[in-house]
Amino acid sequence: MQNRFSQYVPALTWAREYDRTILSNDLLAALIVTIMLIPQSLAYALLAGLPPEAGLYASIAPIILYAIFGTSRALAVGPVAVVSLMTAAALGNIVEQGTAGYAAAALLLAGLSGLILLGMGLFRLGFIANFLSHPVIAGFITASGIIIAASQLKHILGINAEGHNLLDLVMSLFKHLPDTNWITLLIGVLATGFLFWVRKGLKPTLRRAGVSPALADAATKAGPVLVVVLTTLAVWVFGLDKQGVKIVGEVPQSLPPLTFPAFSPELIRQLLLPAFLISIIGFVESISVAQTLAAKKRQRIDPDQELIGLGAANVAASLTGGFPVTGGFSRSVVNFDAGAETPAAGAFTAVGLAIAAVALTPLIFFLPKATLAATIIVAVLSLVDFSILKRSWAYSKADFAAVLITILLTLTLGVEAGVSAGVGLSILLHLYKSSRPHIAEVGLVRGTEHFRNVLRHSVKTHPKVVTLRVDESLYFANARFLEDSIQNRVAGDPDIRHVILQCSAINEIDFSALESLEAINKRLDEMDVKLHLSEVKGPVMDRLEKSHFLDELTGQVFLTQFEAARVAEECCGTLRSG
């Protein structure tokens, strides 16, 4: 009973081995991640169209809940760029930004996303995320990164611009370009340039100056905080806010409030699909990061329990003034590199952010929005990867088409259309590939008992015996393809008397495929051709034995392909060389 309870509350497992050394490592990691998260949380709230404090609120309670229910020891949960953009896109079509209704809708969106994730976790539906192919996800994230960067240019320029796709954003930016505030532009360009330099050049510069690797690394991670401090001081000292530089302004100096989403049936109907898409994309991003980091320490990630952890985190966000969250790549990598040993590092990070929400918010009154925009731009441009187009083109034209369509639809129609197309294309691509399984005619490799493709190897075959190997499980979508393939092969050669179906790669035969096998058996019998099966796997054989198919089979079921070929050839004579 205790083990089963620990399965759903992983914190009970790692808490038993917690000691002073782990505590010190977790505290150091928490300090570094907290410094990084303060500007990031504010920036992603801005991206989601919410007040800056919502970013802090969304980074406190959700982290604690994930620490209790999540299985990754390094994943850092909170607002991330893609989910924040999807939040803005979902809410912008329903509620006017800046209103109380907008914030309430964000709470409901987080709550719905949390309930969807919890439901998927409890019913062990984590496999659903497998229907999103990696190339399609990479294409969606690349396009989203471009849209996010473009959406922040209005803050860099100090102008108004609207749009949830690249075309609308570019047109709106050009329309308002004459209104550019040159002081804001200067702050934005300098902040962006400095942040890019910090990422690439600060660490080598400090190392050449004799700074220790650990200190140089910490200084690099704290780069965004330095930009926040310098630009905030500049606005305050020179009164730049009076010259048109838009600032964050007053941020409530408090812990996250207790909030309850307004469960309006109409609003739920409008937000249900966006919540589902946010849940899937957030889970895919989170689980990929968690598994990558866990592999480095030979730790195990349970995808279904991760759904529960992320679901609990999103429910917590909806109850504490936040918006949808997931595991972030950059902060998780920082958390891992900083030496985080357990999810307790996340809980300590939450404490640090809570202190910041109470004590430090007055210090960001003069923080320019251009600085937060620069933080977002630098963060998301690392997500843009057009090399996926070249790599997918070289490997698979079908995958290339899926990636390209996802990118183009996301850029032209917006993130919701893009991710919906991505989900649809991933499923269609899977169905297309599995509906046309690779079927190879095989023959005996000389001097062995192995059978290989007659088109790739020099093998022995018999003019009256045909062996076909199906490299895919048989189900409703590909059963007819197998029927047609066997019919075409046998109809074109009147000498054939035996067809052997090598089933070594078949893991499943559904009812539709069973009916197709019955039809194949009957059709071959009418042509005086016997159908044999070989190397049928145990679970597949168990299913076949429950049907009448084996009783009606004109041939036999053989343990090995070699035995099947030998018996068939004994009826027909000598082998011939292929």
NUTITOR-440361 format. One record per residue (C-alpha): x, y, z. Coordinates in steps of 0.001 Angstrom, whole numbers, plus 500000, padded with zeros to 6 digits. Example, Ala and Ser with C-alpha at 12.3 -4.5 7.8 and 13.67 -1.06 7.14 Angstrom:
<vexvos>
512300495500507800
513670498940507140
</vexvos>
This chain:
<vexvos>
500000500000500000
502828502375500888
504620501608497613
501459502327495667
501011505630497507
504656506537496784
503986505861493108
501516508748493047
503510510941495460
507168510558494356
508256513098496980
507895510311499566
510622508381497752
513352511007497421
512549512553500819
513712509365502582
517253509769501250
517509513511501811
520619514686503690
522716517797504352
524803517453501182
521705517204498973
520212520169500843
523215522397500133
523222521416496443
519492522086496136
519785525457497875
522578526601495528
520601525499492461
517490527242493801
519389530505494291
520701530492490715
517332529540489194
515498532160491294
517788534906489985
517116533700486439
513360533276486915
512529536739488240
512985538609484914
511823535565482931
508554535233484849
507779538917484399
508587538690480698
506400535658480020
503461537272481809
503898540201479429
503930537751476504
500708536127477749
499061539561477901
498825539529481698
500141541825484464
503792541098485374
502920539819488838
500999536938487216
504358535569486056
505646535471489614
502419533942490910
502554531254488211
506072530343489350
505418529753493053
502590527322493923
502936525307490667
506613524590491420
505728523289494890
502954521032493602
505199519630490892
507929518969493477
505457516755495338
503888514884492409
506485515047489594
509113512389488881
511880514538487385
514522515687489838
515701518582487654
512620519857485801
511812523490486628
508103524249486139
506667527679485374
505674529976482502
507402529191479192
507473531101475912
505399528814473660
502660528155476239
502508531884477104
502055532711473418
499353530047473083
497645531535476146
497620534996474571
496348533589471273
493557531619472966
492374534462475184
492826537253472630
490065535788470461
487605535720473368
488325538491475891
489832541945475573
493393542111476890
493927544156480045
490455543533481456
489466541592484575
487730539107482294
491034538398480547
492774537484483820
489762535373484870
489858533540481530
493580532852482040
492759531235485397
490101529069483775
492482528114480956
495080526988483510
492420525080485456
491103523291482372
494628522436481271
495359521067484741
492219518921484791
492968517572481308
496516516653482331
495325515075485592
492716513057483726
495259511844481185
497634510888483998
495063509024486098
493858507085483056
497468506551481897
496993508302478565
500511509671478256
500894507745475005
498640510332473297
501612512683473116
503377510098470925
501050511055468088
502943514333467761
505998513538465677
509282515215466624
509761516921463216
506286518453463438
506924519654467010
510266521127465898
508522522940463032
505813524305465324
508328525531467922
510463527162465216
507478529044463799
506272529946467300
509716531319468139
509550533622465123
506043534819466028
507052535411469656
510120537417468639
508042539452466169
505338540081468779
507931541657471086
509207544144468518
506375546499469459
507879546811472946
511359547302471496
510024550082469250
507670551546471837
504620551314469553
501265549549469466
500891546478467270
498470543568467236
498185540145465646
498557536471466484
500301535442463278
503377536742461479
501532538456458616
499228540451460903
502113541371463199
504362542585460374
501568544647458795
500657546181462165
504309546960462950
504783548726459610
501569550673460128
502733552054463482
506429552343462628
506293556187462401
505273556237466095
508585554673467192
509951556006470470
513680556348469837
514677556186473498
512727552941473904
514333551614470721
517800552449472053
517080550665475358
515622547645473559
518473547306471057
521179547711473713
519449545247476049
519010542685473251
522588543063472062
523958542780475599
521899539658476334
523118537989473138
526695538873474099
526161537558477634
525046534200476224
527997533806473880
530791536096474997
530643536823478729
531829533451479976
534920533266477682
535768536874478585
535589536150482319
537608532963481913
540355534870480071
540356537348482938
541113534510485353
537641534069486863
536848530538488015
534578528434485766
531820528235488413
531758531993488989
531883532733485243
528970530369484688
526944531961487490
527639535461486107
526442534353482659
523180533020484069
522677536250486039
523115538374482894
519398539129482446
519205540395486042
522051542841485344
520167544185482304
517047544597484434
518985546513487085
520833548797484654
517831549714482489
515603550232485527
518180552596487043
518514554450483731
514766555072483508
514580556162487157
517626558451487130
516866560176483813
513064560148484099
512740558321480788
509197557223481600
508159560864481162
509639560741477651
507410557920476466
509346554864477659
506748552311478751
507472550768482143
506099547909484214
504654550304486796
503203549321490123
503255545625490940
501297544353493960
503610543628496876
502071540379498062
502079536622497980
499928534911495328
496232535507496070
493701532743496427
491669532770493205
488846530668491812
488226530323488061
484771531365486884
483326528160485438
481104529709482783
479743526975480464
480159529201477390
483716530186478334
484580526555479034
483288525603475580
485463528289473963
488593527406475942
488353523600475939
490208523024472638
492946525606473389
493352524032476847
493764520593475278
496347521862472774
498248523719475508
498213520557477630
499606518391474825
502290520859473718
503275521613477313
503511517927478159
505574517100475064
508019519939475802
508214519017479483
508648515264479081
511356515655476429
513372517936478736
512784515713481775
513834512524479977
516929514163478496
518137515367481893
517186512126483678
519174510049481181
522354511884482165
522035510522485721
520397507206484793
517171508214486481
513691507131485429
510818509357484326
507236508077484496
505281509894481724
501884509187483293
503003510484486698
504490513525484921
500993514245483621
499732514217487207
502569516488488358
501998518999485557
498231518781486052
498584519581489749
500908522476488871
498368523986486474
495498523577488921
497688525374491486
498313528163488956
494567528595488440
494019528892492199
496841531406492802
496438534074490126
498600532438487470
498190531049483953
499161527768482183
502637526445483017
504905523573482062
508521522444482379
510869524948480740
513969523926478802
516363526746479723
515553526939483436
515591523127483773
519029522952482182
520222525720484521
518695523853487469
520453520638486420
523818522321485742
523615524161489077
523584520798490845
519928520260491776
519610516813493356
515862516598494040
512609518458493294
513132520208496630
515325522638494656
512114523737492937
510372524221496272
513270526386497482
513019528351494213
509341528960494984
510317530342498396
512822532673496725
510217533907494270
507724534403497097
510254536599498878
510773538531495634
507005538975495224
506750540424498729
509957542430499022
511349543239495566
508369544244493438
508658547985494290
512157547911492767
510812547017489303
508394549965489056
510677551694486508
511612548488484641
511157549190480883
508931546777479000
511574546890476251
513959545057478593
511449542286479209
510848542079475455
514600541751474891
514695538918477439
511952537082475539
513514537638472106
516904536312473162
515298533301474881
513026532274472000
515401532781469090
517368529812470437
514242527740469691
514304528635465987
515879525791464030
515409525820460257
517929522993459889
515006520635460576
513808521393457040
517110520358455473
517462517256457648
513878516085457096
514154516689453325
517242514491453166
515660511751455262
511946511672454427
509960513800451984
506741513041453884
508246514335457144
509584517387455302
506115518171453950
504614517856457446
507251520175458943
506910522763456172
503100522806456336
503207523158460138
505642526087459911
503689527863457175
500296527414458854
501648528562462218
503231531664460681
500222532594458540
497230531463460629
498589531514464193
499708529065466847
496334527384467413
495965526569463716
499612525526463602
499480523139466528
496101521742465401
497605521129461959
500661519590463623
498541517136465606
496485516285462531
499521515916460273
501322513717462790
498341511365462985
497813511370459197
501508510731458633
501404507776461007
498270506397459367
499710506885455868
502958505100456712
501318502242458590
498586501870455955
501235501020453362
503486498617455282
506745497421453827
506081493973452353
509204492146451201
509433488961449182
512166486946450858
514367483966450007
516906481725451753
520450483066452152
522836480300450990
524432478275453749
522128479689456443
518584479423457759
518015483168457318
515584484738454860
516206488139453296
514680490476450698
515125489088447156
515772492615445873
518687493230448256
520397489844448600
521420486857446540
519003484217447821
517401480894446888
513748480863445869
511308478344444404
509091479040441371
506027477615443125
506638479074446607
506376482744447567
507289484030450996
506137487545451949
507363489277455127
505105492025456468
507079494582458497
504127496084460371
501295495043462648
498075494368460737
495024496527461466
492053498114459724
494091500751457883
496536498389456156
494620495115455901
493329495882452401
496838496807451272
498023493312452261
495114491754450379
495973493696447227
499701492947447493
499173489177447765
496534489210445024
498807491109442637
501772488816443307
499874485543442893
497637486600439987
500681487474437905
502313484042438290
500120480963437594
502894478568438789
502588479602442431
501150476898444690
502216478040448183
502202481465449852
504005481759453185
503279484830455291
506300485439457553
504863487095460668
508054487836462632
507399491604462591
503643491412463267
502834492340466874
499062492716466507
496265491555464212
492974493346464801
489533492070463796
489550493864460427
492925492325459589
491639488905460684
488766489225458204
491284490189455520
493363487078456292
490206484981455999
489473486602452629
493063486020451459
492882482368452537
489602481844450692
490760483647447532
494030481693447392
492143478430447924
489996479242444894
493237479597442897
494514476261444256
497168478012446376
497801477132450009
498390479854452624
500904479190455412
501989481302458385
505420481262460015
507063482758463117
503763483936464590
504287485637467954
502653484168471052
500120486961471788
499107487050468106
498707483264468072
496550483438471199
494184485782469381
494080483634466224
493260480523468262
490110482252469535
488817482534465964
487855480027463254
490695481192461004
493172478429461939
490499475748461386
489868477069457872
493531477768457011
494464475781453879
498092475478454935
499917475213458256
501418477419460964
505189476897461324
507513477779464169
510255478967461793
510370480313458277
513044477764457373
510726474886458325
507840476430456390
509949476793453240
511324473229453562
507870471672453851
506457473718450967
509428472936448744
509189469214449457
505827469368447729
507220471247444747
510797470122444021
514207471770443905
515148475349444823
516261477734442139
518824480560442492
517486484101442663
</vexvos>
